[in-house]
Amino acid sequence: MMIIGFDVCYNKRDENKSYGALIATMNDTQTSFFSCVQQRESGEELSSYFAMSVASMYIIVIYFKNIFI
Protein backbone atom coordinates (compact mmCIF):
# COMPACT_ATOMS: atom_id res chain seq x y z
CA MET A 1 0.00 0.00 0.00
CA MET A 2 1.25 3.50 -0.83
CA ILE A 3 0.24 6.52 1.22
CA ILE A 4 0.30 9.90 -0.56
CA GLY A 5 -0.09 13.34 0.98
CA PHE A 6 -0.30 16.69 -0.85
CA ASP A 7 -0.57 20.23 0.49
CA VAL A 8 -0.37 23.79 -0.80
CA CYS A 9 1.30 26.75 0.89
CA TYR A 10 0.56 30.32 -0.21
CA ASN A 11 3.25 33.02 -0.16
CA LYS A 12 1.95 35.96 1.91
CA ARG A 13 4.57 38.39 0.54
CA ASP A 14 3.91 37.54 -3.10
CA GLU A 15 0.32 36.47 -3.63
CA ASN A 16 1.11 35.35 -7.19
CA LYS A 17 3.19 32.43 -5.92
CA SER A 18 2.30 29.29 -4.07
CA TYR A 19 3.96 25.94 -3.48
CA GLY A 20 2.64 22.42 -3.77
CA ALA A 21 4.32 19.65 -1.77
CA LEU A 22 3.87 15.91 -2.16
CA ILE A 23 5.10 13.11 0.10
CA ALA A 24 4.57 9.41 -0.48
CA THR A 25 5.70 6.14 1.02
CA MET A 26 7.98 4.06 -1.20
CA ASN A 27 7.74 0.61 0.35
CA ASP A 28 5.26 -1.73 2.01
CA THR A 29 6.49 -0.98 5.52
CA GLN A 30 6.11 2.82 5.03
CA THR A 31 9.73 3.43 6.11
CA SER A 32 11.03 4.98 2.88
CA PHE A 33 9.66 8.24 1.49
CA PHE A 34 9.64 10.36 -1.65
CA SER A 35 8.93 14.09 -1.45
CA CYS A 36 8.99 17.05 -3.80
CA VAL A 37 8.02 20.72 -3.75
CA GLN A 38 7.00 22.71 -6.82
CA GLN A 39 6.44 26.44 -7.13
CA ARG A 40 3.39 27.51 -9.08
CA GLU A 41 2.09 30.84 -10.26
CA SER A 42 -1.30 32.30 -9.42
CA GLY A 43 -4.15 30.94 -11.52
CA GLU A 44 -2.43 27.67 -12.42
CA GLU A 45 -4.33 24.46 -11.86
CA LEU A 46 -3.36 22.56 -8.74
CA SER A 47 -4.31 19.24 -10.34
CA SER A 48 -1.59 19.51 -12.97
CA TYR A 49 1.06 19.92 -10.26
CA PHE A 50 -0.31 16.99 -8.31
CA ALA A 51 -0.23 14.85 -11.47
CA MET A 52 3.36 15.92 -12.29
CA SER A 53 4.46 15.16 -8.72
CA VAL A 54 2.89 11.70 -8.79
CA ALA A 55 4.44 11.01 -12.21
CA SER A 56 7.87 12.05 -10.85
CA MET A 57 7.37 9.75 -7.89
CA TYR A 58 6.57 6.76 -10.11
CA ILE A 59 9.64 7.41 -12.25
CA ILE A 60 11.79 7.40 -9.11
CA VAL A 61 10.09 4.24 -7.79
CA ILE A 62 10.69 2.38 -11.07
CA TYR A 63 14.30 3.60 -11.22
CA PHE A 64 15.15 2.49 -7.68
CA LYS A 65 13.34 -0.82 -7.97
CA ASN A 66 15.41 -1.63 -11.07
CA ILE A 67 18.62 -0.79 -9.18
CA PHE A 68 17.89 -2.65 -5.95
CA ILE A 69 16.16 -5.78 -7.29
DRENPA-3360 file (N, C-alpha, C; in nm, 2 decimals, always signed):
BEGIN
1 = MMIIGFDV = +0.08/-0.12/+0.00/+0.00/+0.00/+0.00/+0.09/+0.12/+0.00 ~ +0.05/+0.22/-0.08/+0.12/+0.35/-0.08/+0.04/+0.46/-0.02 ~ +0.10/+0.54/+0.06/+0.02/+0.65/+0.12/+0.08/+0.78/+0.06 ~ -0.01/+0.87/+0.01/+0.03/+0.99/-0.06/-0.04/+1.11/+0.01 ~ +0.04/+1.21/+0.04/-0.01/+1.33/+0.10/+0.03/+1.45/+0.01 ~ -0.06/+1.55/+0.00/-0.03/+1.67/-0.09/-0.09/+1.79/-0.01 ~ -0.01/+1.90/-0.02/-0.06/+2.02/+0.05/-0.01/+2.14/-0.03 ~ -0.07/+2.25/-0.01/-0.04/+2.38/-0.08/-0.01/+2.49/+0.03;
9 = CYNKRDEN = +0.10/+2.56/+0.00/+0.13/+2.67/+0.09/+0.13/+2.80/+0.00 ~ +0.07/+2.91/+0.05/+0.06/+3.03/-0.02/+0.16/+3.13/+0.03 ~ +0.23/+3.20/-0.05/+0.32/+3.30/-0.02/+0.25/+3.43/+0.02 ~ +0.27/+3.48/+0.15/+0.19/+3.60/+0.19/+0.26/+3.72/+0.14 ~ +0.39/+3.72/+0.11/+0.46/+3.84/+0.05/+0.43/+3.86/-0.09 ~ +0.42/+3.75/-0.17/+0.39/+3.75/-0.31/+0.27/+3.66/-0.34 ~ +0.16/+3.72/-0.35/+0.03/+3.65/-0.36/+0.02/+3.57/-0.50 ~ +0.11/+3.60/-0.59/+0.11/+3.53/-0.72/+0.18/+3.40/-0.71;
17 = KSYGALIA = +0.24/+3.37/-0.60/+0.32/+3.24/-0.59/+0.26/+3.16/-0.48 ~ +0.26/+3.03/-0.51/+0.23/+2.93/-0.41/+0.31/+2.81/-0.43 ~ +0.31/+2.71/-0.34/+0.40/+2.59/-0.35/+0.31/+2.47/-0.32 ~ +0.33/+2.37/-0.40/+0.26/+2.24/-0.38/+0.37/+2.14/-0.33 ~ +0.34/+2.07/-0.23/+0.43/+1.97/-0.18/+0.36/+1.83/-0.17 ~ +0.44/+1.73/-0.22/+0.39/+1.59/-0.22/+0.48/+1.50/-0.14 ~ +0.43/+1.41/-0.06/+0.51/+1.31/+0.01/+0.44/+1.18/-0.01 ~ +0.52/+1.07/-0.03/+0.46/+0.94/-0.05/+0.55/+0.83/+0.01;
25 = TMNDTQTS = +0.49/+0.73/+0.06/+0.57/+0.61/+0.10/+0.62/+0.54/-0.02 ~ +0.74/+0.48/-0.01/+0.80/+0.41/-0.12/+0.80/+0.26/-0.10 ~ +0.77/+0.21/+0.01/+0.77/+0.06/+0.03/+0.66/+0.02/+0.12 ~ +0.64/-0.12/+0.13/+0.53/-0.17/+0.20/+0.53/-0.15/+0.35 ~ +0.64/-0.12/+0.41/+0.65/-0.10/+0.55/+0.64/+0.05/+0.59 ~ +0.62/+0.14/+0.49/+0.61/+0.28/+0.50/+0.73/+0.34/+0.58 ~ +0.85/+0.29/+0.55/+0.97/+0.34/+0.61/+1.06/+0.42/+0.52 ~ +1.03/+0.42/+0.39/+1.10/+0.50/+0.29/+1.01/+0.60/+0.22;
33 = FFSCVQQR = +1.05/+0.72/+0.20/+0.97/+0.82/+0.15/+1.02/+0.89/+0.03 ~ +0.93/+0.95/-0.05/+0.96/+1.04/-0.16/+0.89/+1.17/-0.14 ~ +0.96/+1.28/-0.16/+0.89/+1.41/-0.15/+0.94/+1.51/-0.25 ~ +0.86/+1.60/-0.29/+0.90/+1.71/-0.38/+0.81/+1.83/-0.36 ~ +0.87/+1.94/-0.39/+0.80/+2.07/-0.38/+0.81/+2.14/-0.51 ~ +0.70/+2.20/-0.56/+0.70/+2.27/-0.68/+0.63/+2.41/-0.66 ~ +0.70/+2.51/-0.72/+0.64/+2.64/-0.71/+0.55/+2.66/-0.83 ~ +0.44/+2.73/-0.80/+0.34/+2.75/-0.91/+0.30/+2.90/-0.90;
41 = ESGEELSS = +0.25/+2.95/-1.02/+0.21/+3.08/-1.03/+0.06/+3.09/-1.00 ~ +0.01/+3.21/-0.97/-0.13/+3.23/-0.94/-0.21/+3.19/-1.07 ~ -0.32/+3.13/-1.04/-0.41/+3.09/-1.15/-0.39/+2.96/-1.22 ~ -0.27/+2.90/-1.18/-0.24/+2.77/-1.24/-0.32/+2.66/-1.17 ~ -0.36/+2.56/-1.24/-0.43/+2.45/-1.19/-0.35/+2.36/-1.09 ~ -0.40/+2.34/-0.97/-0.34/+2.26/-0.87/-0.33/+2.11/-0.92 ~ -0.43/+2.06/-0.99/-0.43/+1.92/-1.03/-0.32/+1.89/-1.13 ~ -0.27/+1.98/-1.21/-0.16/+1.95/-1.30/-0.03/+1.93/-1.22;
49 = YFAMSVAS = -0.01/+2.01/-1.11/+0.11/+1.99/-1.03/+0.10/+1.86/-0.95 ~ -0.02/+1.83/-0.90/-0.03/+1.70/-0.83/+0.00/+1.58/-0.93 ~ -0.05/+1.59/-1.05/-0.02/+1.49/-1.15/+0.13/+1.48/-1.18 ~ +0.19/+1.59/-1.20/+0.34/+1.59/-1.23/+0.42/+1.54/-1.11 ~ +0.38/+1.57/-0.99/+0.45/+1.52/-0.87/+0.43/+1.36/-0.86 ~ +0.31/+1.31/-0.88/+0.29/+1.17/-0.88/+0.37/+1.10/-0.99 ~ +0.37/+1.16/-1.11/+0.44/+1.10/-1.22/+0.59/+1.10/-1.19 ~ +0.65/+1.20/-1.13/+0.79/+1.21/-1.09/+0.81/+1.10/-0.98;
57 = MYIIVIYF = +0.72/+1.08/-0.89/+0.74/+0.98/-0.79/+0.74/+0.84/-0.85 ~ +0.66/+0.81/-0.95/+0.66/+0.68/-1.01/+0.78/+0.65/-1.09 ~ +0.84/+0.75/-1.15/+0.96/+0.74/-1.23/+1.08/+0.70/-1.13 ~ +1.08/+0.77/-1.01/+1.18/+0.74/-0.91/+1.16/+0.60/-0.86 ~ +1.04/+0.56/-0.83/+1.01/+0.42/-0.78/+1.06/+0.32/-0.88 ~ +1.03/+0.33/-1.00/+1.07/+0.24/-1.11/+1.22/+0.24/-1.12 ~ +1.28/+0.35/-1.11/+1.43/+0.36/-1.12/+1.50/+0.29/-1.01 ~ +1.45/+0.31/-0.88/+1.51/+0.25/-0.77/+1.48/+0.10/-0.76;
65 = KNIFI = +1.36/+0.06/-0.80/+1.33/-0.08/-0.80/+1.42/-0.16/-0.90 ~ +1.45/-0.10/-1.01/+1.54/-0.16/-1.11/+1.68/-0.17/-1.05 ~ +1.73/-0.08/-0.97/+1.86/-0.08/-0.92/+1.87/-0.18/-0.81 ~ +1.78/-0.19/-0.72/+1.79/-0.26/-0.60/+1.73/-0.41/-0.60 ~ +1.67/-0.44/-0.72/+1.62/-0.58/-0.73/+1.72/-0.67/-0.78;
% end
